[in-house]
């Protein structure tokens, strides 16, 4: 007989709707699992007092409420949550408790979902691995000696280990899709402006966005419905959709021309044969579903990489600009190295880099406009061992290793396109390997329709990691 955590988030929501389980009972089920089974570095803080308060307030499901009303989730430790410790993955903020919540937290609460706490993230969300000073490393439940990815590593580890049914992540260069691939999950980076970054607006380049991590495409779509929306004052936004994103999963995508390429974009690196096989097998599956696959050249030139790195380094420097000297002494070597790089650029140089990056984005968008979707591997290798990328003694080498591991993901942050990682492949030793599809800006409905069609054909939800 299936247990509660065996069910999808939407199935759990249906149980709540039929009053077969209460929000409090469901939350307690997951709290017990967290207490017994979080050997994957998923949570930094479990907000038990806040959970009980939220559960008591959820008595009757309102008419028109989200199908995820009452369903437990978790919020990344980069997102402000009033009254709950929020460390940003940094020892410099080990005891910080914000007095306001950001839009992501408010949207989750408004939908009647219950956040069980804050999920693990690397310092300021910068690296593609999650090994902070404030918590143990986040690891994939498929092999607990290997990384869960980053920067939403804790969120992905929590979902993959059955500690929450869905979780919120954020993605400025792949930070939702990287851990989704490492943990055998669905990870969706929405279109730029789909989810409001209110009230901080800290990403001047518009690279980052929140988004869902889930076991199924439909769960991810339902959670996107919770998170999506603009707030007054947003600097950019996506057009509002007339129908829920969840509905798009039930509509056939039609026959699409799908572009594909496998040449790494941000580092001259080799691609693991298992990642190549995942990409080739996904191409064959798409063809079997009636789609046309077209090989294309890389849509971004090599010259775009240095411009992106300028913007990334300045963004890191912005994260620490208001720290006290004592706090600065506690930041990690990689953060310090990136900060020094970022501080070396002048204001005009940063402005020119943003403008140049937008020109490169426009070139890529024009090249990709004829296609309904774009297919690449998500990562260049299966998840590596904990510590294999991190190099405190040589942050420059650390950064280069990150680029070699993630040579495609940041392209869609540059263009602002929605992109999704799907768990379509496993290595002979049982490690998950994701493939990535991107769509034109604001075309999440088409992307979700295509992803749901793939999911219905691939049936990856039948795979469960050890210790489930």
C-alpha positions in Angstrom: 0.0 0.0 0.0 1.4 3.4 -1.0 2.4 5.8 1.8 1.7 9.5 1.7 5.2 10.4 0.5 4.8 7.9 -2.4 2.1 10.0 -3.9 2.7 13.0 -6.1 2.1 16.5 -4.7 -1.1 16.8 -6.7 -2.3 13.4 -5.3 -1.6 14.6 -1.8 -3.5 17.8 -2.6 -6.5 15.7 -3.7 -6.4 13.8 -0.4 -6.5 17.1 1.5 -9.4 18.3 -0.7 -11.3 15.1 0.2 -10.4 15.6 3.9 -8.8 12.1 4.0 -5.8 13.7 5.6 -5.4 17.1 7.3 -2.6 19.6 6.5 -1.2 19.1 10.0 -1.1 15.3 9.6 0.6 15.6 6.3 3.2 18.0 7.7 3.8 15.7 10.6 4.4 12.8 8.2 7.2 14.8 6.5 8.6 16.2 9.7 9.1 12.6 10.9 10.8 11.7 7.7 13.1 14.7 8.0 14.1 13.8 11.5 14.9 10.2 10.5 16.1 10.4 7.0 17.8 13.8 6.3 21.2 12.3 5.7 21.3 14.1 2.4 22.0 17.6 3.7 18.6 18.9 2.6 17.6 21.3 5.4 19.5 24.0 7.2 16.6 25.0 9.4 13.3 23.2 10.2 10.6 25.8 11.2 8.5 23.6 13.5 6.8 26.4 15.4 5.8 28.2 12.2 4.6 24.9 10.7 2.2 24.2 13.6 0.8 27.8 13.3 0.3 27.4 9.5 -1.4 24.0 9.9 -3.8 25.3 12.5 -4.8 28.2 10.2 -5.6 25.8 7.3 -9.0 24.6 8.3 -11.2 24.7 5.2 -9.9 24.8 1.6 -11.2 28.0 0.0 -13.1 27.8 -3.3 -10.7 28.2 -6.2 -7.6 27.4 -4.1 -4.5 25.9 -5.6 -4.6 22.1 -6.0 -1.5 22.2 -3.8 -3.3 23.9 -0.8 -2.1 22.3 2.4 0.8 20.5 0.7 4.2 20.7 2.4 7.1 22.3 0.7 10.4 24.1 1.5 12.0 27.4 0.8 15.6 27.9 -0.3 17.9 29.5 2.3 18.5 32.4 -0.1 14.8 33.6 0.2 13.7 35.9 3.0 11.3 34.3 5.4 10.0 36.5 8.2 10.9 35.0 11.6 12.8 32.0 10.3 16.6 31.9 10.2 17.9 32.6 6.7 21.7 32.2 6.3 22.2 32.7 2.5 24.5 29.7 2.9 27.1 31.9 4.6 28.7 31.8 8.1 28.5 35.6 7.9 24.7 35.3 8.3 24.6 32.2 10.5 22.2 33.8 13.0 20.3 36.1 10.7 16.5 36.2 11.1 14.7 38.5 8.7 11.7 40.6 9.7 10.1 40.5 6.2 9.3 37.8 3.7 10.0 38.1 0.0 7.5 37.4 -2.8 8.3 33.7 -3.1 7.6 33.1 0.5 4.4 35.2 0.4 3.2 33.5 -2.7 3.7 30.0 -1.1 1.9 31.1 2.0 -1.0 32.7 0.1 -1.5 29.4 -1.8 -2.0 27.6 1.6 1.2 25.6 1.2 3.2 24.8 4.4 6.9 25.4 4.3 8.7 23.0 6.5 11.9 25.1 6.6 14.9 26.4 4.7 16.8 24.2 2.3 20.6 24.0 1.9 22.4 26.3 -0.5 26.0 27.3 -1.1 27.2 30.8 -0.1 25.0 33.4 -1.7 23.9 30.8 -4.3 27.1 31.1 -6.3 28.6 27.6 -6.9 27.1 24.7 -8.7 27.7 22.5 -5.7 26.1 22.8 -2.2 28.9 22.6 0.4 28.4 25.6 2.7 30.0 26.3 6.1 26.6 26.4 7.8 25.4 22.9 7.0 26.6 19.5 5.8 27.0 19.1 2.0 23.8 18.4 0.1 24.2 15.0 -1.7 22.1 13.1 -4.2 20.0 10.2 -2.6 21.1 8.1 -5.6 24.6 8.0 -4.2 25.3 9.8 -0.9 29.0 10.2 -1.7 28.1 12.5 -4.7 26.9 16.1 -4.9 23.2 17.1 -5.2 24.4 20.0 -7.3 23.7 23.7 -6.6 22.8 26.1 -5.8 19.4 24.6 -5.0 21.0 21.4 -3.8 19.1 21.2 -0.6 15.8 21.6 -2.3 16.6 18.9 -4.8 17.9 16.5 -2.1 14.7 17.1 -0.1 12.4 16.2 -3.0 14.5 13.3 -4.2 14.7 11.8 -0.7 10.9 12.1 -0.1 11.3 14.8 2.6 8.9 17.2 0.7 6.9 16.5 -2.4 7.9 19.8 -4.1 10.4 22.5 -3.3 11.3 26.0 -4.5 14.6 26.7 -6.0 16.3 29.6 -7.8 18.4 29.7 -10.9 20.9 32.4 -12.1 23.1 30.1 -14.1 21.5 26.7 -13.8 20.9 26.4 -10.1 17.5 24.6 -10.5 18.4 22.5 -13.4 21.8 21.3 -12.2 20.5 19.8 -9.0 17.5 18.4 -10.8 19.8 16.5 -13.0 22.0 15.3 -10.1 19.0 14.1 -8.2 16.8 12.6 -10.9 14.1 15.3 -10.8 12.2 17.8 -12.9 13.6 21.3 -12.5 12.1 24.3 -14.3 13.7 27.7 -14.8 10.8 29.9 -15.8 10.9 32.8 -18.3 12.6 36.0 -17.0 9.9 38.0 -15.2 7.5 35.1 -14.7 8.0 35.2 -11.0 8.5 38.5 -9.2 11.8 39.1 -7.4 10.1 41.6 -5.0 11.1 43.2 -2.8 14.9 42.9 -3.1 15.5 43.3 -6.9 19.1 42.4 -6.3 19.9 41.0 -9.7 20.6 43.9 -12.0 21.3 41.7 -15.0 18.0 39.8 -14.8 19.8 36.4 -14.8 18.1 34.8 -11.8 14.5 33.6 -11.1 12.8 31.3 -8.7 11.2 28.1 -9.9 9.9 24.6 -9.0 11.7 21.3 -8.4 9.5 18.3 -8.4 9.3 14.6 -9.2 6.8 15.1 -12.0 6.1 17.7 -14.7 2.6 18.2 -13.5 3.7 18.8 -9.9 6.2 21.4 -11.3 3.5 23.0 -13.3 1.1 23.3 -10.4 3.9 24.8 -8.3 4.7 27.3 -11.0 1.0 28.4 -10.8 1.6 29.1 -7.2 4.8 31.1 -7.7 4.0 33.0 -10.9 2.8 36.5 -11.0 4.0 40.1 -11.0 4.0 42.7 -8.3 3.8 46.5 -8.7 7.3 47.8 -9.2 8.8 44.8 -11.0 11.4 45.9 -13.5 10.3 43.3 -16.1 7.6 40.7 -16.3 6.2 37.9 -18.5 2.7 38.2 -20.0 0.0 36.6 -17.8 -1.3 33.3 -19.0 -5.1 33.0 -19.4 -5.1 29.3 -18.2 -3.2 27.6 -15.4 0.2 26.1 -16.3 -1.1 22.8 -15.0 -3.7 22.8 -17.8 -0.9 23.0 -20.4 0.3 19.5 -19.4 -2.9 18.0 -20.8 -2.7 19.7 -24.1 -0.7 18.0 -26.9 2.2 20.1 -28.1 1.7 19.3 -31.8 4.5 18.4 -34.1 7.5 20.6 -33.3 10.8 21.4 -34.9 13.3 20.9 -32.1 16.8 22.2 -32.5 19.7 20.4 -30.8 23.4 21.0 -30.2 25.9 19.4 -27.9 29.0 21.7 -28.3 29.8 23.1 -24.8 29.1 26.8 -24.6 31.1 28.2 -21.7 34.1 25.9 -21.4 36.0 23.7 -23.9 35.3 20.5 -22.1 34.7 16.9 -23.0 31.2 15.5 -22.5 30.8 12.2 -20.6 29.5 9.3 -22.8 26.5 8.8 -20.5 25.5 12.5 -21.0 25.9 12.1 -24.8 23.8 8.9 -24.6 21.1 10.7 -22.7 21.0 13.4 -25.3 20.9 11.0 -28.2 18.2 8.8 -26.5 16.1 11.9 -25.9 16.4 12.9 -29.5 15.2 9.4 -30.6 12.3 9.6 -28.1 11.3 13.0 -29.5 11.4 11.7 -33.0 9.3 8.7 -32.0 6.7 11.2 -30.6 6.5 12.8 -34.1 8.8 15.8 -33.7 11.5 16.9 -36.1 15.0 17.1 -34.8 17.4 19.7 -36.4 21.1 19.9 -35.6 22.2 23.6 -35.3 25.5 25.4 -34.5 26.0 26.9 -31.0 23.7 29.9 -30.6 26.1 31.9 -28.5 29.7 32.8 -29.5 32.7 32.1 -27.3 33.1 35.9 -26.7 29.9 35.9 -24.6 31.6 33.8 -21.9 33.9 36.6 -20.6 31.0 39.1 -20.6 28.9 36.7 -18.6 31.8 36.2 -16.1 32.1 39.9 -15.6 28.4 40.2 -14.8 28.6 37.1 -12.5 31.6 38.4 -10.6 30.0 41.9 -10.1 26.8 40.1 -8.9 28.8 38.2 -6.3 30.5 41.5 -5.2 27.1 43.1 -4.8 26.2 40.3 -2.3 28.9 41.3 0.1 29.2 45.0 -0.4 27.4 45.8 2.9 29.1 43.3 5.1 31.1 44.4 8.1 34.8 43.6 8.2 34.1 40.7 10.6 31.5 39.3 8.3 33.9 39.6 5.3 36.4 37.6 7.2 33.9 34.7 7.3 33.2 34.4 3.6 34.5 31.5 1.6 37.6 31.6 -0.7 35.5 31.3 -3.8 33.2 34.2 -2.8 36.3 36.3 -1.9 37.9 35.6 -5.2 34.8 36.4 -7.2 34.2 39.5 -5.2 37.8 40.8 -5.9 37.2 40.2 -9.6 33.9 42.0 -9.4 35.2 45.0 -7.5 37.9 45.4 -10.1 35.4 46.5 -12.7 34.2 50.1 -12.9 30.5 51.0 -13.0 30.7 51.9 -16.7 32.4 48.6 -17.4 29.6 46.7 -15.7 27.0 48.7 -17.6 28.7 47.9 -20.9 28.9 44.2 -20.0 25.1 44.1 -19.3 24.4 45.8 -22.6 26.8 43.4 -24.5 25.2 40.4 -22.8 21.8 41.5 -24.0 23.1 41.9 -27.5 24.4 38.3 -27.4 21.0 37.2 -26.0 19.2 38.9 -28.9 21.4 37.1 -31.4 20.7 33.8 -29.8 16.9 34.5 -29.7 16.9 35.3 -33.4 18.8 32.2 -34.3 16.5 30.0 -32.2 13.2 31.6 -33.2 12.3 29.1 -35.9 12.3 26.2 -33.4 9.6 25.2 -30.8 12.3 23.9 -28.4 16.1 23.4 -28.0 17.6 20.2 -26.7 21.0 19.9 -25.0 22.4 17.7 -22.2 21.8 19.4 -18.8 25.4 18.7 -17.5 28.7 17.4 -19.0 29.0 14.6 -16.4 26.9 12.6 -14.0 27.1 14.0 -10.4 30.7 14.0 -9.2 31.9 13.1 -5.7 31.5 15.6 -2.9 34.5 17.9 -2.9 35.6 17.1 -6.5 34.8 20.5 -7.8 35.3 22.7 -4.7 38.9 23.9 -4.4 39.4 26.4 -1.5 43.1 26.6 -2.2 42.6 27.6 -5.8 39.2 29.4 -6.4 40.1 30.1 -10.0 40.5 26.3 -10.6 37.2 25.8 -8.7 35.4 28.2 -11.0 36.8 26.6 -14.1 35.7 23.2 -12.9 32.2 24.5 -12.4 32.2 25.8 -16.0 33.3 22.4 -17.3 30.5 20.7 -15.3 27.8 23.1 -16.4 28.6 24.2 -20.0 25.0 24.8 -21.2 22.7 25.9 -18.4 23.7 29.6 -18.1 22.8 30.2 -21.8 19.1 30.3 -21.0 19.7 32.7 -18.1 21.3 35.0 -20.6 18.5 34.8 -23.1 15.7 34.7 -20.4 14.2 31.6 -22.0 12.3 29.0 -19.9 14.2 25.8 -19.6 13.5 22.4 -18.0 15.8 19.5 -17.0 14.1 16.1 -17.3 15.4 12.8 -15.7 15.5 10.7 -18.8 18.7 8.6 -18.3 20.5 6.6 -15.6 24.0 5.3 -15.8 24.7 1.6 -15.4 25.7 2.3 -11.8 22.4 4.0 -11.1 23.3 7.7 -11.3 20.7 10.1 -12.8 21.5 12.1 -15.9 19.2 14.9 -17.0 18.5 16.3 -20.5 17.5 19.9 -21.0 14.8 21.5 -23.2 14.4 25.3 -23.6 11.6 27.2 -25.3 11.0 30.7 -26.6 10.5 33.4 -24.0 7.1 33.2 -22.2 6.3 29.8 -23.8 6.2 27.8 -20.6 2.8 26.3 -21.7 4.4 24.7 -24.8 7.5 23.6 -22.8 5.3 22.0 -20.1 3.1 20.4 -22.8 6.1 18.8 -24.4 7.7 17.8 -21.1 4.5 16.1 -20.0 4.3 14.3 -23.3 7.9 13.0 -22.7 7.1 12.1 -19.1 4.0 10.0 -20.2 6.3 8.1 -22.6 9.3 7.7 -20.3 7.6 6.9 -16.9 10.6 8.0 -14.8 8.4 8.4 -11.7 8.7 4.6 -11.2 12.4 5.0 -10.2 13.1 5.6 -6.5 16.5 6.2 -4.8 18.0 3.9 -2.1 16.5 4.7 1.3 13.2 6.0 0.0 
